[in-house]
Amino acid sequence: MTQAASTIASQIVPLNDEQMVLPNTAIAEIIDFSQLAAVPSAVRNRPEWLLGMLAWRGLSVPVIAFETMFGGKYAEPGSRTRLAVLNVVTGVPGVPFIAVPTRTIPQLMQIDQSAISVVEEPGEMHPAVACHVVIAGKTAIIPNLDEIERQVAETFAMKPPTGTKKKAAKKK
């Protein structure tokens, strides 16, 4: 009995100098790049990779520059720039989606084992990168979505200002 090769419906997402591979289910929607709102003032020490907030379907969605998150450079959006709105799977409180700018519309691709191979990179990879791969002759990054979501959650953690104390409720 032979086992059929499993294929995964994926999107090849063109970034500035890289390509990112995501399972199709990770992407909620691809939309035109629009004006971003400012980051809420409650977010202190805003990381460079947090570009702003997107008003999408009645929600405020953080827009992140994946390239900047792992040490690369983010290019200003062009006329073909889109936003890939990604589903958050680890349950970031108050942040059910994140958005990533893409150079153009991502390409849908059915990927099976024969079409992908892992590239061993010298040195230590950034925690936001799961691995580097070659797909159909092109290099790409598979992101560590758990780590990206952890960094977003850490950024949006609403902590009380230092020096304030909660008063204990008195029992009567």
Phi and psi restraints in degrees (value plus and minus 20) as a CYANA .aco file:
   2 THR   PHI    -121.1   -81.1
   2 THR   PSI     126.7   166.7
   3 GLN   PHI    -116.4   -76.4
   3 GLN   PSI     108.7   148.7
   4 ALA   PHI     -88.3   -48.3
   4 ALA   PSI     119.6   159.6
   5 ALA   PHI     -87.1   -47.1
   5 ALA   PSI     112.0   152.0
   6 SER   PHI    -107.2   -67.2
   6 SER   PSI     118.6   158.6
   7 THR   PHI    -134.1   -94.1
   7 THR   PSI     129.9   169.9
   8 ILE   PHI    -139.9   -99.9
   8 ILE   PSI     104.1   144.1
   9 ALA   PHI     -89.0   -49.0
   9 ALA   PSI      99.1   139.1
  10 SER   PHI    -150.2  -110.2
  10 SER   PSI     145.3   185.3
  11 GLN   PHI    -140.7  -100.7
  11 GLN   PSI     111.3   151.3
  12 ILE   PHI    -113.6   -73.6
  12 ILE   PSI      91.0   131.0
  13 VAL   PHI    -121.1   -81.1
  13 VAL   PSI      93.5   133.5
  14 PRO   PHI     -97.7   -57.7
  14 PRO   PSI      97.9   137.9
  15 LEU   PHI    -115.3   -75.3
  15 LEU   PSI    -181.1  -141.1
  16 ASN   PHI     -85.9   -45.9
  16 ASN   PSI     -84.1   -44.1
  17 ASP   PHI    -134.6   -94.6
  17 ASP   PSI     -17.4    22.6
  18 GLU   PHI    -153.1  -113.1
  18 GLU   PSI     151.4   191.4
  19 GLN   PHI    -141.0  -101.0
  19 GLN   PSI     126.3   166.3
  20 MET   PHI    -139.3   -99.3
  20 MET   PSI     120.4   160.4
  21 VAL   PHI    -129.1   -89.1
  21 VAL   PSI     108.1   148.1
  22 LEU   PHI    -151.9  -111.9
  22 LEU   PSI     125.1   165.1
  23 PRO   PHI     -85.1   -45.1
  23 PRO   PSI     125.2   165.2
  24 ASN   PHI     -75.3   -35.3
  24 ASN   PSI     -53.2   -13.2
  25 THR   PHI     -89.1   -49.1
  25 THR   PSI     -36.6     3.4
  26 ALA   PHI     -95.4   -55.4
  26 ALA   PSI     -39.4     0.6
  27 ILE   PHI    -120.9   -80.9
  27 ILE   PSI     100.5   140.5
  28 ALA   PHI     -99.3   -59.3
  28 ALA   PSI     -61.2   -21.2
  29 GLU   PHI    -187.5  -147.5
  29 GLU   PSI     130.2   170.2
  30 ILE   PHI    -127.8   -87.8
  30 ILE   PSI     105.4   145.4
  31 ILE   PHI    -150.1  -110.1
  31 ILE   PSI     144.2   184.2
  32 ASP   PHI     -84.3   -44.3
  32 ASP   PSI     127.2   167.2
  33 PHE   PHI     -89.3   -49.3
  33 PHE   PSI     111.6   151.6
  34 SER   PHI    -148.6  -108.6
  34 SER   PSI     153.2   193.2
  35 GLN   PHI     -79.9   -39.9
  35 GLN   PSI     113.6   153.6
  36 LEU   PHI    -114.9   -74.9
  36 LEU   PSI     124.4   164.4
  37 ALA   PHI    -104.7   -64.7
  37 ALA   PSI     143.0   183.0
  38 ALA   PHI     -87.3   -47.3
  38 ALA   PSI     135.5   175.5
  39 VAL   PHI     -92.9   -52.9
  39 VAL   PSI     118.0   158.0
  40 PRO   PHI     -74.9   -34.9
  40 PRO   PSI     124.7   164.7
  41 SER   PHI     -85.1   -45.1
  41 SER   PSI     -40.2    -0.2
  42 ALA   PHI     -88.1   -48.1
  42 ALA   PSI     -38.1     1.9
  43 VAL   PHI    -103.7   -63.7
  43 VAL   PSI      86.9   126.9
  44 ARG   PHI    -113.0   -73.0
  44 ARG   PSI     133.7   173.7
  45 ASN   PHI      33.5    73.5
  45 ASN   PSI      32.6    72.6
  46 ARG   PHI     -76.1   -36.1
  46 ARG   PSI     102.9   142.9
  47 PRO   PHI     -90.1   -50.1
  47 PRO   PSI     135.0   175.0
  48 GLU   PHI     -81.7   -41.7
  48 GLU   PSI     -50.0   -10.0
  49 TRP   PHI     -94.8   -54.8
  49 TRP   PSI     -32.4     7.6
  50 LEU   PHI    -106.9   -66.9
  50 LEU   PSI      83.9   123.9
  51 LEU   PHI    -100.4   -60.4
  51 LEU   PSI     -51.0   -11.0
  52 GLY   PHI     139.9   179.9
  52 GLY   PSI    -185.1  -145.1
  53 MET   PHI    -140.0  -100.0
  53 MET   PSI     123.4   163.4
  54 LEU   PHI    -132.0   -92.0
  54 LEU   PSI     110.0   150.0
  55 ALA   PHI    -103.3   -63.3
  55 ALA   PSI      94.0   134.0
  56 TRP   PHI    -162.7  -122.7
  56 TRP   PSI      99.4   139.4
  57 ARG   PHI      31.7    71.7
  57 ARG   PSI      20.0    60.0
  58 GLY   PHI      59.1    99.1
  58 GLY   PSI     -12.8    27.2
  59 LEU   PHI    -135.4   -95.4
  59 LEU   PSI     139.7   179.7
  60 SER   PHI    -124.7   -84.7
  60 SER   PSI      90.6   130.6
  61 VAL   PHI    -128.2   -88.2
  61 VAL   PSI     106.4   146.4
  62 PRO   PHI     -88.8   -48.8
  62 PRO   PSI     117.6   157.6
  63 VAL   PHI    -126.8   -86.8
  63 VAL   PSI     102.5   142.5
  64 ILE   PHI    -137.4   -97.4
  64 ILE   PSI     124.6   164.6
  65 ALA   PHI    -114.6   -74.6
  65 ALA   PSI      80.5   120.5
  66 PHE   PHI     -77.2   -37.2
  66 PHE   PSI     -61.0   -21.0
  67 GLU   PHI     -78.6   -38.6
  67 GLU   PSI     -61.6   -21.6
  68 THR   PHI     -88.6   -48.6
  68 THR   PSI     -53.9   -13.9
  69 MET   PHI     -79.3   -39.3
  69 MET   PSI     -57.1   -17.1
  70 PHE   PHI    -125.8   -85.8
  70 PHE   PSI       2.0    42.0
  71 GLY   PHI      79.3   119.3
  71 GLY   PSI     -19.7    20.3
  72 GLY   PHI    -107.0   -67.0
  72 GLY   PSI    -189.8  -149.8
  73 LYS   PHI    -130.4   -90.4
  73 LYS   PSI     121.8   161.8
  74 TYR   PHI    -118.3   -78.3
  74 TYR   PSI     111.9   151.9
  75 ALA   PHI    -116.7   -76.7
  75 ALA   PSI     122.1   162.1
  76 GLU   PHI     -77.5   -37.5
  76 GLU   PSI     126.9   166.9
  77 PRO   PHI     -85.2   -45.2
  77 PRO   PSI     122.9   162.9
  78 GLY   PHI    -126.7   -86.7
  78 GLY   PSI    -191.4  -151.4
  79 SER   PHI     -88.2   -48.2
  79 SER   PSI     -41.8    -1.8
  80 ARG   PHI    -120.4   -80.4
  80 ARG   PSI     -19.1    20.9
  81 THR   PHI     -83.9   -43.9
  81 THR   PSI     117.2   157.2
  82 ARG   PHI    -144.4  -104.4
  82 ARG   PSI     151.5   191.5
  83 LEU   PHI    -139.0   -99.0
  83 LEU   PSI     108.8   148.8
  84 ALA   PHI    -115.5   -75.5
  84 ALA   PSI      92.5   132.5
  85 VAL   PHI    -107.0   -67.0
  85 VAL   PSI     100.3   140.3
  86 LEU   PHI    -124.4   -84.4
  86 LEU   PSI     121.6   161.6
  87 ASN   PHI     -91.4   -51.4
  87 ASN   PSI     118.6   158.6
  88 VAL   PHI    -117.0   -77.0
  88 VAL   PSI     103.2   143.2
  89 VAL   PHI    -121.2   -81.2
  89 VAL   PSI     -37.7     2.3
  90 THR   PHI    -110.1   -70.1
  90 THR   PSI     -20.5    19.5
  91 GLY   PHI      58.4    98.4
  91 GLY   PSI      33.7    73.7
  92 VAL   PHI     -89.0   -49.0
  92 VAL   PSI      97.2   137.2
  93 PRO   PHI     -76.7   -36.7
  93 PRO   PSI     105.5   145.5
  94 GLY   PHI      56.2    96.2
  94 GLY   PSI     -20.5    19.5
  95 VAL   PHI    -151.9  -111.9
  95 VAL   PSI      61.1   101.1
  96 PRO   PHI     -98.8   -58.8
  96 PRO   PSI     -32.2     7.8
  97 PHE   PHI    -162.5  -122.5
  97 PHE   PSI     134.7   174.7
  98 ILE   PHI    -150.7  -110.7
  98 ILE   PSI     137.0   177.0
  99 ALA   PHI    -143.9  -103.9
  99 ALA   PSI     124.9   164.9
 100 VAL   PHI    -147.2  -107.2
 100 VAL   PSI     107.2   147.2
 101 PRO   PHI     -87.5   -47.5
 101 PRO   PSI     121.3   161.3
 102 THR   PHI    -144.2  -104.2
 102 THR   PSI     128.6   168.6
 103 ARG   PHI     -83.1   -43.1
 103 ARG   PSI     -60.3   -20.3
 104 THR   PHI    -165.7  -125.7
 104 THR   PSI    -192.7  -152.7
 105 ILE   PHI     -87.6   -47.6
 105 ILE   PSI     110.1   150.1
 106 PRO   PHI     -81.3   -41.3
 106 PRO   PSI     136.0   176.0
 107 GLN   PHI    -123.3   -83.3
 107 GLN   PSI     107.5   147.5
 108 LEU   PHI     -97.1   -57.1
 108 LEU   PSI     115.5   155.5
 109 MET   PHI    -166.7  -126.7
 109 MET   PSI     116.1   156.1
 110 GLN   PHI    -106.8   -66.8
 110 GLN   PSI      97.5   137.5
 111 ILE   PHI    -131.8   -91.8
 111 ILE   PSI     107.6   147.6
 112 ASP   PHI    -140.9  -100.9
 112 ASP   PSI     157.0   197.0
 113 GLN   PHI     -77.6   -37.6
 113 GLN   PSI     -53.9   -13.9
 114 SER   PHI     -93.5   -53.5
 114 SER   PSI     -37.7     2.3
 115 ALA   PHI    -116.1   -76.1
 115 ALA   PSI     -23.6    16.4
 116 ILE   PHI    -154.5  -114.5
 116 ILE   PSI     121.2   161.2
 117 SER   PHI    -162.8  -122.8
 117 SER   PSI     122.7   162.7
 118 VAL   PHI     -99.2   -59.2
 118 VAL   PSI     117.5   157.5
 119 VAL   PHI    -123.1   -83.1
 119 VAL   PSI     104.2   144.2
 120 GLU   PHI     -98.1   -58.1
 120 GLU   PSI     101.9   141.9
 121 GLU   PHI    -120.3   -80.3
 121 GLU   PSI     115.7   155.7
 122 PRO   PHI     -90.1   -50.1
 122 PRO   PSI     126.4   166.4
 123 GLY   PHI      62.5   102.5
 123 GLY   PSI    -191.5  -151.5
 124 GLU   PHI    -112.6   -72.6
 124 GLU   PSI     114.6   154.6
 125 MET   PHI    -104.7   -64.7
 125 MET   PSI     133.5   173.5
 126 HIS   PHI     -84.6   -44.6
 126 HIS   PSI     123.7   163.7
 127 PRO   PHI     -79.3   -39.3
 127 PRO   PSI     -42.6    -2.6
 128 ALA   PHI     -99.7   -59.7
 128 ALA   PSI     -26.0    14.0
 129 VAL   PHI    -129.4   -89.4
 129 VAL   PSI      99.1   139.1
 130 ALA   PHI     -94.8   -54.8
 130 ALA   PSI     -66.4   -26.4
 131 CYS   PHI    -190.1  -150.1
 131 CYS   PSI     146.6   186.6
 132 HIS   PHI    -123.6   -83.6
 132 HIS   PSI     119.8   159.8
 133 VAL   PHI    -155.7  -115.7
 133 VAL   PSI     146.0   186.0
 134 VAL   PHI    -138.1   -98.1
 134 VAL   PSI     105.0   145.0
 135 ILE   PHI    -144.7  -104.7
 135 ILE   PSI     100.5   140.5
 136 ALA   PHI      29.7    69.7
 136 ALA   PSI      22.1    62.1
 137 GLY   PHI      63.6   103.6
 137 GLY   PSI     -20.0    20.0
 138 LYS   PHI    -136.4   -96.4
 138 LYS   PSI     121.1   161.1
 139 THR   PHI    -100.8   -60.8
 139 THR   PSI     129.2   169.2
 140 ALA   PHI    -175.2  -135.2
 140 ALA   PSI     148.3   188.3
 141 ILE   PHI    -132.7   -92.7
 141 ILE   PSI     116.9   156.9
 142 ILE   PHI    -122.6   -82.6
 142 ILE   PSI      96.1   136.1
 143 PRO   PHI     -96.9   -56.9
 143 PRO   PSI     135.3   175.3
 144 ASN   PHI    -111.6   -71.6
 144 ASN   PSI      70.0   110.0
 145 LEU   PHI     -82.0   -42.0
 145 LEU   PSI     -53.4   -13.4
 146 ASP   PHI     -80.5   -40.5
 146 ASP   PSI     -62.4   -22.4
 147 GLU   PHI     -89.4   -49.4
 147 GLU   PSI     -60.4   -20.4
 148 ILE   PHI     -82.0   -42.0
 148 ILE   PSI     -66.2   -26.2
 149 GLU   PHI     -84.0   -44.0
 149 GLU   PSI     -55.7   -15.7
 150 ARG   PHI     -83.5   -43.5
 150 ARG   PSI     -63.6   -23.6
 151 GLN   PHI     -86.0   -46.0
 151 GLN   PSI     -58.9   -18.9
 152 VAL   PHI     -85.1   -45.1
 152 VAL   PSI     -64.3   -24.3
 153 ALA   PHI     -81.0   -41.0
 153 ALA   PSI     -61.8   -21.8
 154 GLU   PHI     -83.6   -43.6
 154 GLU   PSI     -59.6   -19.6
 155 THR   PHI     -86.1   -46.1
 155 THR   PSI     -59.0   -19.0
 156 PHE   PHI    -115.6   -75.6
 156 PHE   PSI     -11.8    28.2
 157 ALA   PHI     -85.2   -45.2
 157 ALA   PSI      98.9   138.9
 158 MET   PHI    -108.7   -68.7
 158 MET   PSI      79.0   119.0
 159 LYS   PHI    -123.5   -83.5
 159 LYS   PSI     125.3   165.3
 160 PRO   PHI     -85.2   -45.2
 160 PRO   PSI     127.5   167.5
 161 PRO   PHI     -76.8   -36.8
 161 PRO   PSI     126.1   166.1
 162 THR   PHI     -79.7   -39.7
 162 THR   PSI     117.8   157.8
 163 GLY   PHI      77.9   117.9
 163 GLY   PSI     -28.8    11.2
 164 THR   PHI    -115.0   -75.0
 164 THR   PSI     122.3   162.3
 165 LYS   PHI    -139.6   -99.6
 165 LYS   PSI     122.9   162.9
 166 LYS   PHI    -101.0   -61.0
 166 LYS   PSI     116.2   156.2
 167 LYS   PHI    -106.4   -66.4
 167 LYS   PSI     113.3   153.3
 168 ALA   PHI     -93.8   -53.8
 168 ALA   PSI     117.6   157.6
 169 ALA   PHI     -93.2   -53.2
 169 ALA   PSI     116.0   156.0
 170 LYS   PHI    -106.7   -66.7
 170 LYS   PSI     116.9   156.9
 171 LYS   PHI    -109.7   -69.7
 171 LYS   PSI     121.3   161.3
